[in-house]
Amino acid sequence: MATLSLKPSQRYRLSDWLTNSYLLSTNAERQRDASHQIRQEARILRNETNNQTVWDEHDNRTRLAERIDTVNRWKEMLDKCLTDLDAEIDSLTQAKESVEQSLQAKNLPLDVAIECLTLRESRRDIDVVKDPVEEELMKEVEVIEATKKVLQEKISQAFQHLCLLQEIRQQLNSDHRDKMETLEIDRGCLSLNLTAPNLSLKVNPTRVPKDSTTLQEWDDFTRFNKNRADTEMKASIELRETIALAIAQTNNELEAQRVATEFTFRKRLREMESLYSELKWQEKNTLEEIAELQADIRRLEEDLRRKMMNLKLAHTRLESRTYRPNVELCRDQTQYGLIDEVHQLEATISIMKQKLAQTQDALDALFKHLARIQADIACKTNTMLLDTKCMDIRRKLTVPAEKFVPQVDTFTRTTNRTLSPLKTCQLELN
């Protein structure tokens, strides 16, 4: 016979069972509603975040493109500024070389002026005079020294400004390289997308890097470099203009002084040649006077000898008549005539001796003055020769060095020139 076997466990009531079923159904609906709400919220969040992400990426891509355009515009301005700066550096370098050549060219006029002054120190005696030629030569030396000082100052200014331009160029080059590197980085960032390789999370990418600057500081830095370069290039242009003006002014001053000096040389030579001609005329007249005076002296001596013979004759007659005998020794008219003749001859001889002495003194004075004239002629000859050499040396200032041929050589000879009074006198003295 079968027996009832019950599992020994808790028995629930029906109401509990119904309640449990109701709770399960209610909780399931509530959980589904909550899940549905979460799903709706997740969809909204996904849509909103996707839109936000897309727009953020789009905005940043736009900002990146605009930043690239800004940096590229500055880079292009720096390119043009560097090109202009290089051209200005070349122009200023050429201007500096021009003023250096102009300064070096001043050595020849200075050497010529000093050589002329040194050469004129060989003048002799009275011709060693501080004449207008020496004054103009000294003034020429002063003008050359002043022009060299001005040109040297311009060279120093050009050198200092070239150093400043080179410094600015290095700064612009550095800024230009930085912008090129920045453009390369930003263009690389702009080209990135979600499918790009090597995308990864970075450690603290939002950190502020050390030594970073603000946008205003960045803009001010580049603008300052460009404005400084523009300012210094403008100053360089003005400096080149002042250099060109200084070269022209110094050349004009030196040329004017050269013309004045050579005019004074020619004027002085004309004065010397005129005085030389006057001295030669005086020498000729003095020589003629000496010759005439010597002839008169010879005639005077001859007359004096004849007077002495006449006196001897009268003395002999008187002495012989003293030997007349006795009463014949009388003082007759002949005796008185002979005595008068002796007295007259003695007086005449005395006067003639005095005149002869005066004539000899005059001759000596003429010879002494002739010696002075001839010495002065020699001085004038030497001075004219020196000034002629100076004029020949000064031809170096107008004749190219490769075409310069001295017209007066070391031995004071001329080549293919008409003999001047100076040369004629020189040949006569030789």
Solvent accessible surface area in square Angstrom, and as a share of the most:
residue,aa,sasa,rsa
1,M,229,1.02
2,A,97,0.76
3,T,122,0.71
4,L,151,0.75
5,S,103,0.67
6,L,121,0.60
7,K,151,0.64
8,P,132,0.83
9,S,62,0.40
10,Q,135,0.60
11,R,149,0.54
12,Y,159,0.61
13,R,172,0.63
14,L,121,0.60
15,S,61,0.39
16,D,55,0.28
17,W,146,0.51
18,L,96,0.48
19,T,71,0.41
20,N,77,0.40
21,S,48,0.31
22,Y,147,0.56
23,L,90,0.45
24,L,112,0.56
25,S,59,0.38
26,T,43,0.25
27,N,54,0.28
28,A,40,0.31
29,E,90,0.40
30,R,128,0.47
31,Q,119,0.53
32,R,141,0.52
33,D,95,0.49
34,A,47,0.36
35,S,52,0.33
36,H,88,0.39
37,Q,98,0.44
38,I,111,0.56
39,R,110,0.40
40,Q,57,0.25
41,E,90,0.40
42,A,50,0.39
43,R,112,0.41
44,I,95,0.48
45,L,109,0.54
46,R,139,0.51
47,N,78,0.40
48,E,101,0.45
49,T,60,0.35
50,N,73,0.37
51,N,89,0.46
52,Q,105,0.47
53,T,84,0.49
54,V,94,0.54
55,W,151,0.53
56,D,57,0.30
57,E,86,0.39
58,H,91,0.40
59,D,50,0.26
60,N,84,0.43
61,R,85,0.31
62,T,55,0.32
63,R,143,0.52
64,L,42,0.21
65,A,36,0.28
66,E,102,0.46
67,R,69,0.25
68,I,13,0.07
69,D,74,0.38
70,T,37,0.21
71,V,1,0.00
72,N,35,0.18
73,R,136,0.50
74,W,16,0.06
75,K,34,0.14
76,E,92,0.41
77,M,74,0.33
78,L,0,0.00
79,D,51,0.26
80,K,134,0.57
81,C,5,0.03
82,L,18,0.09
83,T,90,0.52
84,D,54,0.28
85,L,0,0.00
86,D,47,0.24
87,A,55,0.43
88,E,12,0.06
89,I,13,0.07
90,D,83,0.43
91,S,37,0.24
92,L,0,0.00
93,T,48,0.28
94,Q,118,0.52
95,A,16,0.12
96,K,34,0.14
97,E,86,0.38
98,S,52,0.33
99,V,0,0.00
100,E,64,0.29
101,Q,121,0.54
102,S,13,0.08
103,L,27,0.14
104,Q,127,0.56
105,A,60,0.47
106,K,5,0.02
107,N,61,0.32
108,L,80,0.40
109,P,15,0.09
110,L,20,0.10
111,D,84,0.43
112,V,2,0.01
113,A,0,0.00
114,I,84,0.43
115,E,74,0.33
116,C,0,0.00
117,L,32,0.16
118,T,87,0.51
119,L,43,0.21
120,R,3,0.01
121,E,122,0.55
122,S,61,0.39
123,R,14,0.05
124,R,107,0.39
125,D,108,0.56
126,I,131,0.66
127,D,6,0.03
128,V,84,0.48
129,V,62,0.36
130,K,135,0.57
131,D,5,0.02
132,P,78,0.49
133,V,0,0.00
134,E,33,0.15
135,E,88,0.39
136,E,40,0.18
137,L,0,0.00
138,M,83,0.37
139,K,106,0.45
140,E,1,0.00
141,V,27,0.16
142,E,111,0.50
143,V,29,0.16
144,I,0,0.00
145,E,84,0.38
146,A,55,0.43
147,T,2,0.01
148,K,46,0.19
149,K,155,0.66
150,V,60,0.35
151,L,0,0.00
152,Q,86,0.38
153,E,94,0.42
154,K,34,0.14
155,I,17,0.09
156,S,44,0.28
157,Q,65,0.29
158,A,0,0.00
159,F,115,0.48
160,Q,122,0.54
161,H,25,0.11
162,L,22,0.11
163,C,65,0.39
164,L,51,0.25
165,L,0,0.00
166,Q,77,0.34
167,E,90,0.40
168,I,3,0.01
169,R,76,0.28
170,Q,124,0.55
171,Q,57,0.25
172,L,0,0.00
173,N,34,0.18
174,S,44,0.28
175,D,7,0.04
176,H,30,0.13
177,R,147,0.54
178,D,79,0.41
179,K,7,0.03
180,M,92,0.41
181,E,102,0.46
182,T,48,0.28
183,L,2,0.01
184,E,128,0.57
185,I,100,0.51
186,D,20,0.10
187,R,116,0.42
188,G,34,0.33
189,C,60,0.36
190,L,47,0.24
191,S,80,0.52
192,L,83,0.41
193,N,81,0.41
194,L,172,0.86
195,T,123,0.72
196,A,19,0.15
197,P,106,0.67
198,N,146,0.75
199,L,91,0.45
200,S,72,0.46
201,L,181,0.90
202,K,131,0.55
203,V,138,0.79
204,N,87,0.45
205,P,91,0.57
206,T,121,0.70
207,R,142,0.52
208,V,124,0.72
209,P,86,0.54
210,K,182,0.77
211,D,126,0.66
212,S,62,0.40
213,T,92,0.53
214,T,81,0.47
215,L,121,0.60
216,Q,116,0.52
217,E,92,0.41
218,W,47,0.17
219,D,30,0.16
220,D,66,0.34
221,F,101,0.42
222,T,0,0.00
223,R,113,0.41
224,F,120,0.50
225,N,2,0.01
226,K,46,0.20
227,N,78,0.40
228,R,57,0.21
229,A,0,0.00
230,D,55,0.29
231,T,84,0.49
232,E,31,0.14
233,M,20,0.09
234,K,134,0.57
235,A,37,0.28
236,S,0,0.00
237,I,76,0.38
238,E,90,0.40
239,L,21,0.11
240,R,68,0.25
241,E,109,0.49
242,T,56,0.33
243,I,2,0.01
244,A,62,0.48
245,L,102,0.51
246,A,7,0.06
247,I,31,0.15
248,A,47,0.36
249,Q,91,0.40
250,T,5,0.03
251,N,66,0.34
252,N,100,0.51
253,E,93,0.42
254,L,18,0.09
255,E,80,0.36
256,A,63,0.49
257,Q,11,0.05
258,R,36,0.13
259,V,73,0.42
260,A,39,0.31
261,T,0,0.00
262,E,20,0.09
263,F,106,0.44
264,T,15,0.09
265,F,0,0.00
266,R,100,0.36
267,K,98,0.42
268,R,47,0.17
269,L,25,0.13
270,R,127,0.47
271,E,80,0.36
272,M,3,0.01
273,E,56,0.25
274,S,73,0.47
275,L,74,0.37
276,Y,8,0.03
277,S,56,0.36
278,E,79,0.36
279,L,22,0.11
280,K,56,0.24
281,W,142,0.50
282,Q,63,0.28
283,E,20,0.09
284,K,112,0.47
285,N,43,0.22
286,T,13,0.07
287,L,80,0.40
288,E,81,0.36
289,E,79,0.36
290,I,7,0.04
291,A,55,0.43
292,E,103,0.46
293,L,24,0.12
294,Q,61,0.27
295,A,22,0.17
296,D,64,0.33
297,I,9,0.04
298,R,143,0.52
299,R,138,0.50
300,L,32,0.16
301,E,54,0.24
302,E,68,0.31
303,D,40,0.21
304,L,21,0.10
305,R,133,0.49
306,R,122,0.45
307,K,53,0.23
308,M,64,0.29
309,M,117,0.52
310,N,60,0.31
311,L,18,0.09
312,K,111,0.47
313,L,82,0.41
314,A,0,0.00
315,H,84,0.37
316,T,81,0.47
317,R,115,0.42
318,L,27,0.14
319,E,98,0.44
320,S,64,0.41
321,R,45,0.17
322,T,66,0.38
323,Y,167,0.63
324,R,50,0.18
325,P,88,0.56
326,N,142,0.73
327,V,125,0.72
328,E,99,0.44
329,L,98,0.49
330,C,63,0.37
331,R,180,0.66
332,D,45,0.23
333,Q,151,0.67
334,T,71,0.41
335,Q,26,0.12
336,Y,103,0.39
337,G,38,0.37
338,L,11,0.06
339,I,53,0.27
340,D,91,0.47
341,E,62,0.28
342,V,11,0.06
343,H,109,0.49
344,Q,118,0.52
345,L,16,0.08
346,E,77,0.35
347,A,49,0.38
348,T,32,0.18
349,I,10,0.05
350,S,53,0.34
351,I,109,0.55
352,M,22,0.10
353,K,105,0.45
354,Q,110,0.49
355,K,103,0.44
356,L,27,0.14
357,A,52,0.41
358,Q,102,0.45
359,T,14,0.08
360,Q,64,0.28
361,D,93,0.48
362,A,43,0.34
363,L,17,0.09
364,D,72,0.37
365,A,55,0.43
366,L,41,0.20
367,F,87,0.36
368,K,128,0.54
369,H,85,0.38
370,L,11,0.06
371,A,57,0.44
372,R,144,0.52
373,I,9,0.05
374,Q,76,0.34
375,A,54,0.42
376,D,36,0.19
377,I,3,0.02
378,A,32,0.25
379,C,4,0.02
380,K,9,0.04
381,T,10,0.06
382,N,24,0.12
383,T,2,0.01
384,M,0,0.00
385,L,24,0.12
386,L,10,0.05
387,D,0,0.00
388,T,18,0.11
389,K,43,0.18
390,C,0,0.00
391,M,42,0.19
392,D,10,0.05
393,I,25,0.13
394,R,2,0.01
395,R,61,0.22
396,K,69,0.29
397,L,39,0.19
398,T,81,0.47
399,V,38,0.22
400,P,67,0.42
401,A,95,0.74
402,E,143,0.64
403,K,140,0.59
404,F,39,0.16
405,V,100,0.58
406,P,68,0.43
407,Q,59,0.26
408,V,12,0.07
409,D,47,0.24
410,T,116,0.68
411,F,148,0.62
412,T,23,0.13
413,R,142,0.52
414,T,38,0.22
415,T,70,0.40
416,N,162,0.83
417,R,104,0.38
418,T,131,0.76
419,L,92,0.46
420,S,36,0.23
421,P,65,0.41
422,L,4,0.02
423,K,12,0.05
424,T,59,0.35
425,C,2,0.01
426,Q,33,0.15
427,L,107,0.53
428,E,109,0.49
429,L,106,0.53
430,N,142,0.73
